[in-house]
Amino acid sequence: MLATLAAFAVLLALGTWQLERRAWKTALVAALLERLASSPEPLPPQSGWSGLAQGDAEFRRVTFTATLLNDREALVYTNGSAFRPDVAGPGYWVMTPARLADGGLVIVDRGFVPDARKNPATRTAGAVAGPITITGALRWPDLRGWFTPGDDPARNLWFARDPGAMAAAKGIGPVAPFYVEQEQPVPPGGLPQPGRLAVGLPNNHLQYAITWYGLAVVLVGVFAAFAYSQRNATPQA
């Protein structure tokens, strides 16, 4: 009896949690759609970077002029992105430091290159020199999971877009706590391949909630059938 009640309570809690997750995901998708559809704003000044909150600023579109440090680019392995449906891996994100007019440094995800074009020598036309105006979206460092491989700076191979770690390995000093995922301009030769972000986050939490609640109903039915059979069992002589 107690075990059944405990299992029933757990199943109800899991179903309710999934409904809460659904509400959170719905609000998140709505916020991302609004931000990604808005017109780009000037990049926040360097003096305000430390005050930016990820929840308020991430995915906001920005524009700024900077000079790329092409000889300090870092390659981040990827097999695709939920925000870039135009990209099919395996390949690499090209992360390039960009120096602003005030001396500040921002890491720019200039876009995707396939595995066969990871060597900068195969895409020299895309190494734009001089100041350029970049439009893109603010992003915060990738979260590292249990199964994220360790980075290998000696081989310029990374598995998470982490501006601070990249800047330290490249010896370029402090950088912005965010990076900018570039939309425009498309470089000569087309590589790296920038692109507009799209919201492709799955929201299956309602189905999950129905599953947990359904299991709770099944558990009640099984227990009721068991209790009925025990109550009506014929005593053995």
VOROZA-349235 format. One line per field, with one value per atom (N, C-alpha, C): residue in three letters; atom name; x negated, y negated, z. Coordinates in steps of 0.2 Angstrom, whole numbers, m for minus. Each point is the difference from the previous one (the first is absolute). Layout:
% residues N
aa: ala|...
at: CA|...
x: X|...
y: Y|...
z: Z|...
//
This chain:
% residues 237
aa: met|met|met|leu|leu|leu|ala|ala|ala|thr|thr|thr|leu|leu|leu|ala|ala|ala|ala|ala|ala|phe|phe|phe|ala|ala|ala|val|val|val|leu|leu|leu|leu|leu|leu|ala|ala|ala|leu|leu|leu|gly|gly|gly|thr|thr|thr|trp|trp|trp|gln|gln|gln|leu|leu|leu|glu|glu|glu|arg|arg|arg|arg|arg|arg|ala|ala|ala|trp|trp|trp|lys|lys|lys|thr|thr|thr|ala|ala|ala|leu|leu|leu|val|val|val|ala|ala|ala|ala|ala|ala|leu|leu|leu|leu|leu|leu|glu|glu|glu|arg|arg|arg|leu|leu|leu|ala|ala|ala|ser|ser|ser|ser|ser|ser|pro|pro|pro|glu|glu|glu|pro|pro|pro|leu|leu|leu|pro|pro|pro|pro|pro|pro|gln|gln|gln|ser|ser|ser|gly|gly|gly|trp|trp|trp|ser|ser|ser|gly|gly|gly|leu|leu|leu|ala|ala|ala|gln|gln|gln|gly|gly|gly|asp|asp|asp|ala|ala|ala|glu|glu|glu|phe|phe|phe|arg|arg|arg|arg|arg|arg|val|val|val|thr|thr|thr|phe|phe|phe|thr|thr|thr|ala|ala|ala|thr|thr|thr|leu|leu|leu|leu|leu|leu|asn|asn|asn|asp|asp|asp|arg|arg|arg|glu|glu|glu|ala|ala|ala|leu|leu|leu|val|val|val|tyr|tyr|tyr|thr|thr|thr|asn|asn|asn|gly|gly|gly|ser|ser|ser|ala|ala|ala|phe|phe|phe|arg|arg|arg|pro|pro|pro|asp|asp|asp|val|val|val|ala|ala|ala|gly|gly|gly|pro|pro|pro|gly|gly|gly|tyr|tyr|tyr|trp|trp|trp|val|val|val|met|met|met|thr|thr|thr|pro|pro|pro|ala|ala|ala|arg|arg|arg|leu|leu|leu|ala|ala|ala|asp|asp|asp|gly|gly|gly|gly|gly|gly|leu|leu|leu|val|val|val|ile|ile|ile|val|val|val|asp|asp|asp|arg|arg|arg|gly|gly|gly|phe|phe|phe|val|val|val|pro|pro|pro|asp|asp|asp|ala|ala|ala|arg|arg|arg|lys|lys|lys|asn|asn|asn|pro|pro|pro|ala|ala|ala|thr|thr|thr|arg|arg|arg|thr|thr|thr|ala|ala|ala|gly|gly|gly|ala|ala|ala|val|val|val|ala|ala|ala|gly|gly|gly|pro|pro|pro|ile|ile|ile|thr|thr|thr|ile|ile|ile|thr|thr|thr|gly|gly|gly|ala|ala|ala|leu|leu|leu|arg|arg|arg|trp|trp|trp|pro|pro|pro|asp|asp|asp|leu|leu|leu|arg|arg|arg|gly|gly|gly|trp|trp|trp|phe|phe|phe|thr|thr|thr|pro|pro|pro|gly|gly|gly|asp|asp|asp|asp|asp|asp|pro|pro|pro|ala|ala|ala|arg|arg|arg|asn|asn|asn|leu|leu|leu|trp|trp|trp|phe|phe|phe|ala|ala|ala|arg|arg|arg|asp|asp|asp|pro|pro|pro|gly|gly|gly|ala|ala|ala|met|met|met|ala|ala|ala|ala|ala|ala|ala|ala|ala|lys|lys|lys|gly|gly|gly|ile|ile|ile|gly|gly|gly|pro|pro|pro|val|val|val|ala|ala|ala|pro|pro|pro|phe|phe|phe|tyr|tyr|tyr|val|val|val|glu|glu|glu|gln|gln|gln|glu|glu|glu|gln|gln|gln|pro|pro|pro|val|val|val|pro|pro|pro|pro|pro|pro|gly|gly|gly|gly|gly|gly|leu|leu|leu|pro|pro|pro|gln|gln|gln|pro|pro|pro|gly|gly|gly|arg|arg|arg|leu|leu|leu|ala|ala|ala|val|val|val|gly|gly|gly|leu|leu|leu|pro|pro|pro|asn|asn|asn|asn|asn|asn|his|his|his|leu|leu|leu|gln|gln|gln|tyr|tyr|tyr|ala|ala|ala|ile|ile|ile|thr|thr|thr|trp|trp|trp|tyr|tyr|tyr|gly|gly|gly|leu|leu|leu|ala|ala|ala|val|val|val|val|val|val|leu|leu|leu|val|val|val|gly|gly|gly|val|val|val|phe|phe|phe|ala|ala|ala|ala|ala|ala|phe|phe|phe|ala|ala|ala|tyr|tyr|tyr|ser|ser|ser|gln|gln|gln|arg|arg|arg|asn|asn|asn|ala|ala|ala|thr|thr|thr|pro|pro|pro|gln|gln|gln|ala|ala|ala
at: N|CA|C|N|CA|C|N|CA|C|N|CA|C|N|CA|C|N|CA|C|N|CA|C|N|CA|C|N|CA|C|N|CA|C|N|CA|C|N|CA|C|N|CA|C|N|CA|C|N|CA|C|N|CA|C|N|CA|C|N|CA|C|N|CA|C|N|CA|C|N|CA|C|N|CA|C|N|CA|C|N|CA|C|N|CA|C|N|CA|C|N|CA|C|N|CA|C|N|CA|C|N|CA|C|N|CA|C|N|CA|C|N|CA|C|N|CA|C|N|CA|C|N|CA|C|N|CA|C|N|CA|C|N|CA|C|N|CA|C|N|CA|C|N|CA|C|N|CA|C|N|CA|C|N|CA|C|N|CA|C|N|CA|C|N|CA|C|N|CA|C|N|CA|C|N|CA|C|N|CA|C|N|CA|C|N|CA|C|N|CA|C|N|CA|C|N|CA|C|N|CA|C|N|CA|C|N|CA|C|N|CA|C|N|CA|C|N|CA|C|N|CA|C|N|CA|C|N|CA|C|N|CA|C|N|CA|C|N|CA|C|N|CA|C|N|CA|C|N|CA|C|N|CA|C|N|CA|C|N|CA|C|N|CA|C|N|CA|C|N|CA|C|N|CA|C|N|CA|C|N|CA|C|N|CA|C|N|CA|C|N|CA|C|N|CA|C|N|CA|C|N|CA|C|N|CA|C|N|CA|C|N|CA|C|N|CA|C|N|CA|C|N|CA|C|N|CA|C|N|CA|C|N|CA|C|N|CA|C|N|CA|C|N|CA|C|N|CA|C|N|CA|C|N|CA|C|N|CA|C|N|CA|C|N|CA|C|N|CA|C|N|CA|C|N|CA|C|N|CA|C|N|CA|C|N|CA|C|N|CA|C|N|CA|C|N|CA|C|N|CA|C|N|CA|C|N|CA|C|N|CA|C|N|CA|C|N|CA|C|N|CA|C|N|CA|C|N|CA|C|N|CA|C|N|CA|C|N|CA|C|N|CA|C|N|CA|C|N|CA|C|N|CA|C|N|CA|C|N|CA|C|N|CA|C|N|CA|C|N|CA|C|N|CA|C|N|CA|C|N|CA|C|N|CA|C|N|CA|C|N|CA|C|N|CA|C|N|CA|C|N|CA|C|N|CA|C|N|CA|C|N|CA|C|N|CA|C|N|CA|C|N|CA|C|N|CA|C|N|CA|C|N|CA|C|N|CA|C|N|CA|C|N|CA|C|N|CA|C|N|CA|C|N|CA|C|N|CA|C|N|CA|C|N|CA|C|N|CA|C|N|CA|C|N|CA|C|N|CA|C|N|CA|C|N|CA|C|N|CA|C|N|CA|C|N|CA|C|N|CA|C|N|CA|C|N|CA|C|N|CA|C|N|CA|C|N|CA|C|N|CA|C|N|CA|C|N|CA|C|N|CA|C|N|CA|C|N|CA|C|N|CA|C|N|CA|C|N|CA|C|N|CA|C|N|CA|C|N|CA|C|N|CA|C|N|CA|C|N|CA|C|N|CA|C|N|CA|C|N|CA|C|N|CA|C|N|CA|C|N|CA|C|N|CA|C|N|CA|C|N|CA|C|N|CA|C|N|CA|C|N|CA|C|N|CA|C|N|CA|C|N|CA|C|N|CA|C|N|CA|C|N|CA|C|N|CA|C|N|CA|C|N|CA|C|N|CA|C|N|CA|C|N|CA|C|N|CA|C|N|CA|C|N|CA|C|N|CA|C|N|CA|C|N|CA|C|N|CA|C|N|CA|C|N|CA|C|N|CA|C|N|CA|C|N|CA|C|N|CA|C|N|CA|C|N|CA|C|N|CA|C|N|CA|C|N|CA|C|N|CA|C|N|CA|C|N|CA|C
x: m4|4|m4|m5|m4|m5|m2|m4|4|6|5|1|1|1|m6|m6|m6|m1|1|m1|5|7|5|m2|m3|m2|m5|m5|m6|3|4|3|4|4|3|m5|m5|m5|m4|m1|m4|5|6|5|0|1|0|m6|m6|m6|0|2|0|5|5|4|m3|m4|m3|m6|m3|m5|3|6|3|2|2|1|m6|m6|m6|m3|1|m2|4|6|4|m2|m1|m2|m7|m4|m7|0|4|1|3|5|3|m5|m4|m6|m5|m2|m5|2|7|3|0|2|0|m7|m5|m7|m3|1|m3|4|6|3|m1|m3|m1|m5|m1|m5|m6|m6|m6|m2|m2|m2|m8|m2|m8|m2|m6|m3|m1|2|m1|m7|m1|m7|m4|m7|m4|1|2|1|6|5|6|0|m5|0|1|m3|0|7|4|7|5|m2|5|2|7|2|2|m2|1|8|4|7|3|m3|3|m3|m6|m4|m1|0|m2|5|m2|3|3|m2|1|m4|2|m3|m4|m6|m5|m4|m2|m5|m5|m6|m6|m6|m5|m5|m6|m4|m6|m5|m6|m5|m2|1|m1|m7|m2|m7|0|0|1|m5|m6|m6|1|6|1|7|2|7|m1|6|0|6|m1|5|3|7|4|4|m1|3|8|3|8|2|6|4|7|0|7|2|5|3|7|4|7|2|m5|1|m2|m3|m3|2|7|2|m3|m4|m3|m7|m2|m7|1|m4|0|m7|m2|m6|m2|m6|m5|m4|m2|m4|m2|m1|m3|3|1|2|m7|m1|m6|1|m4|1|m6|1|m5|0|m5|0|1|4|1|m2|m4|m2|4|3|5|m4|3|m4|m2|3|m2|m5|m2|m5|2|7|3|0|0|0|6|3|6|m2|2|m1|6|m1|6|0|6|1|1|m4|0|5|1|4|m3|2|m1|m5|m5|m4|1|0|0|m7|0|m6|m6|2|m5|m3|3|m2|m2|m2|m2|m7|m4|m6|1|m3|1|m3|m5|m3|5|5|5|6|m1|6|m3|m6|m3|4|5|4|4|2|5|m4|m7|m3|0|5|1|m5|m3|m5|4|m2|2|7|2|7|6|4|6|6|6|6|3|1|3|7|4|7|1|2|1|4|0|4|m5|2|m4|1|m5|0|m5|2|m4|m4|m5|m4|4|m2|4|m1|5|0|m4|m4|m4|4|1|4|m5|2|m4|m4|3|m3|m4|0|m4|m7|m4|m7|m4|m6|m4|m3|m1|m3|m7|m3|m7|m2|m2|m3|m6|m4|m6|1|6|2|6|1|5|7|1|6|4|7|4|6|4|6|6|m2|5|m2|5|m2|0|m7|m1|m5|2|m4|m6|1|m5|m6|2|m5|m4|3|m3|m5|3|m5|m6|1|m6|m5|3|m5|m3|3|m2|m5|0|m4|2|7|2|3|0|2|8|3|7|4|6|5|7|5|6|3|4|3|4|2|5|m4|3|m3|6|m2|5|1|6|1|2|m5|1|5|4|5|m3|m3|m2|m7|m4|0|m2|2|m3|m6|m6|m6|m2|m5|m1|m2|3|m1|5|4|6|m2|m7|m2|m4|1|5|7|5|7|4|1|4|8|4|7|4|7|5|2|0|2|8|2|7|2|6|2|2|m3|2|0|1|1|6|m1|6|4|6|4|5|m2|4|2|0|1|7|5|7|1|m4|1|m3|m6|m3|5|3|4|6|3|5|m2|m6|m3|0|m3|m1|7|5|6|4|m1|3|m3|m6|m3|3|1|3|7|4|7|m1|m5|m1|m1|m5|m2|6|5|6|4|1|4|m3|m7|m3|1|m1|1|7|5|7|2|m3|1|m3|m6|m3|3|3|3|7|3|7|m1|m5|m2|m2|m3|m2|6|4|6|5|0|5|m3|m6|m4|4|1|3|m6|1|m5|m1|m6|m2|1|3|1|m6
y: 6|m6|m6|m1|m6|0|5|0|m3|3|m3|m7|m3|m7|m4|3|m4|0|5|0|m4|0|m5|m7|m2|m7|m2|5|m2|m1|5|m1|m7|m2|m6|m6|1|m6|0|5|0|m3|2|m3|m8|m2|m7|m4|3|m3|m1|5|m1|m5|m1|m6|m7|0|m6|m1|5|0|m3|3|m2|m8|m2|m8|m4|3|m3|0|5|1|m4|m1|m4|m7|m3|m7|m1|5|m1|0|4|0|m7|m2|m7|m5|0|m6|1|6|1|m3|2|m2|m8|m3|m7|m3|2|m3|1|6|2|m4|m2|m4|m7|m3|m7|m2|m7|m3|0|0|0|m6|0|m6|0|m6|m1|5|3|4|m4|3|m4|m2|m6|m2|5|0|4|m1|m6|m2|3|2|3|8|3|7|4|m2|4|0|m5|m1|4|3|3|7|1|6|5|6|5|0|1|1|m6|m6|m6|m2|2|m2|5|7|5|0|1|0|m7|m5|m7|m1|m3|m2|m6|0|m6|m1|m6|m2|m4|1|m4|1|m5|0|2|5|2|3|2|3|7|4|7|2|4|3|7|0|7|5|m2|5|3|m3|3|4|2|4|6|2|7|4|6|5|4|0|3|6|6|6|m1|2|0|5|3|5|m3|m7|m3|m4|m4|m4|m1|0|m1|m7|m5|m7|m2|5|m1|6|0|6|0|m5|0|3|2|3|8|4|7|2|3|2|7|2|m3|m5|m5|m5|m5|m6|m4|m7|m3|m7|m4|m5|m4|m6|0|m5|m5|m6|m5|m6|m2|m6|m6|m5|m6|m6|m4|m6|m6|m3|m6|m6|m6|m6|m2|2|m3|5|5|5|6|1|6|5|6|6|5|2|4|6|6|6|0|1|1|7|3|6|m2|1|m3|5|6|5|7|4|7|1|5|3|7|4|7|2|7|3|m1|0|0|m7|m5|m7|m3|4|m3|m3|1|m3|m7|m5|m7|m1|4|m1|2|4|2|m5|m5|m6|m6|m2|m6|m6|0|m5|m3|5|m2|m4|0|m4|m7|m3|m7|m5|m4|m5|m7|m3|m7|0|m6|0|2|4|2|m1|m1|0|6|3|7|m1|4|1|7|0|7|0|6|1|1|m3|1|7|4|7|0|4|2|6|2|6|6|5|6|4|3|4|7|2|6|6|5|6|5|5|6|3|0|3|m5|m6|m5|2|1|2|m6|1|m6|m3|m7|m4|2|m1|1|m6|m5|m7|1|5|1|2|3|2|m5|m5|m5|3|5|4|m1|m2|m2|4|1|4|m4|m6|m5|m7|m4|m7|m4|m1|m3|m6|m6|m5|m1|0|m1|5|6|6|m1|m2|m1|m6|m6|m5|1|4|2|4|5|4|m4|m5|m4|m5|m2|m5|m7|m1|m7|m4|2|m4|1|m4|0|m1|4|m1|m1|m1|m1|7|0|6|4|m3|3|0|4|m1|m2|m1|m3|6|2|5|m4|0|m5|3|m5|0|m3|m5|m4|m4|m1|1|8|2|6|m1|3|m1|2|m3|2|8|3|7|4|m3|3|4|0|4|m5|0|4|m2|5|m2|m2|m7|m3|2|m2|1|m3|m1|m3|6|m1|5|1|6|2|4|m1|4|7|5|7|4|m3|4|4|7|4|m2|1|m1|6|5|7|1|m5|1|2|m2|2|7|3|7|4|m3|3|0|m6|0|5|0|5|7|2|6|2|m5|1|1|m5|0|7|2|6|6|0|6|0|m6|m1|3|m1|3|7|3|7|3|m3|2|1|m5|0|6|1|6|6|1|6|2|m6|1|2|m3|1|7|3|7|4|m1|4|0|m5|m1|4|m1|4|7|2|8|3|m4|2|0|m5|0|6|2|5|7|0|7|5|6|5|3|0|3|7|2|7|4|6|4|3
z: 0|0|0|5|0|m6|m3|m6|m6|0|m6|1|6|1|m2|2|m1|m8|m3|m8|m3|3|m3|1|6|1|m5|m1|m4|m7|m3|m7|m1|5|0|0|4|0|m6|m3|m7|m5|0|m5|1|6|2|m2|1|m2|m7|m4|m7|m3|4|m2|1|6|1|m5|m2|m5|m7|m1|m6|0|6|0|m1|4|m1|m7|m4|m6|m5|1|m4|0|7|1|m3|0|m3|m7|m3|m8|m2|4|m2|1|5|1|m6|m1|m6|m6|m2|m6|m1|6|0|m1|4|m1|m7|m2|m7|m6|2|m6|1|5|1|m4|m1|m4|5|m3|3|4|6|4|0|2|1|5|m1|5|7|5|7|1|2|1|5|m1|5|7|2|7|3|m4|2|0|m3|m1|7|5|6|3|m2|3|m4|m6|m4|3|0|3|m6|0|m5|m2|5|m1|m4|1|m3|m7|m1|m5|m6|2|m5|m6|m6|m6|m2|3|m2|m6|m6|m6|1|m2|1|m6|m1|m6|3|m3|2|m5|0|m4|3|m2|3|m5|2|m4|2|m4|1|1|5|1|m2|m7|m3|1|2|2|7|4|6|1|m6|0|3|3|4|m4|0|m4|6|0|4|m4|2|m3|1|m6|1|m5|2|m5|m1|1|m2|6|m1|5|m1|6|0|m3|1|m2|m7|m4|m6|m5|m2|m4|m7|m2|m6|0|6|1|1|m3|1|1|6|1|m3|2|5|m3|4|m2|6|m1|5|0|6|0|1|m4|0|4|6|5|m1|m1|m2|5|3|4|m5|3|m4|5|m3|5|m2|5|m1|0|m2|m1|7|6|6|3|m4|3|3|1|3|m5|2|m4|1|m6|0|m4|2|m4|m4|m7|m5|m2|0|m3|m8|m4|m7|m4|3|m4|m1|m4|m1|m6|1|m5|0|m5|0|2|1|3|m5|m7|m5|m1|3|0|6|5|7|m1|m4|m1|m3|4|m3|m7|m2|m6|m6|2|m6|m1|4|0|2|m4|1|m2|m4|m2|5|5|5|6|0|5|m1|1|m1|4|m4|4|1|5|1|3|2|4|m4|3|m4|5|m2|4|0|6|1|4|m3|3|3|6|3|6|3|7|5|6|6|3|1|3|6|5|6|m1|3|m1|1|m4|0|7|2|6|m2|5|m1|3|m3|3|2|3|3|m6|m6|m6|m4|1|m4|0|m5|0|2|3|2|m6|0|m5|m1|m6|m2|m3|4|m3|m4|2|m4|m8|m1|m7|m2|4|m2|m1|4|0|7|m1|6|m1|5|0|4|2|3|m2|m2|m1|6|2|7|m2|0|m2|5|6|5|m1|0|m1|m7|m5|m6|0|3|1|4|5|4|m4|m3|m4|m6|m3|m5|2|6|3|m2|0|m3|6|6|5|1|5|1|m6|0|m5|3|m4|2|3|5|3|m5|m5|m5|m7|m5|m7|m4|m6|m5|m6|m1|m5|m7|m4|m6|m5|m2|m6|m6|0|m6|2|m4|m7|m2|m6|m2|m3|2|m2|m8|m3|m7|0|m5|0|4|4|4|6|2|6|4|7|3|m2|1|m2|6|0|6|m2|5|m2|6|m2|5|4|7|4|0|1|0|6|3|6|m2|2|m2|7|5|7|0|1|1|6|0|6|1|2|1|7|4|7|2|m4|1|m1|m5|m2|6|3|6|6|1|6|m1|m6|m1|1|m2|2|7|4|7|4|m2|3|m2|m6|m3|4|2|4|7|2|7|0|m5|m1|0|m4|m1|7|4|6|5|0|4|m2|m7|m2|2|m1|2|8|4|7|2|m4|2|m2|m5|m2|4|3|4|7|2|7|m1|m5|m1|0|m4|0|7|4|6|5|m1|5|m2|m6|m2|0|2|m1|5|m2|4|4|7|5|m2|1|m1|6|0|5|3
//
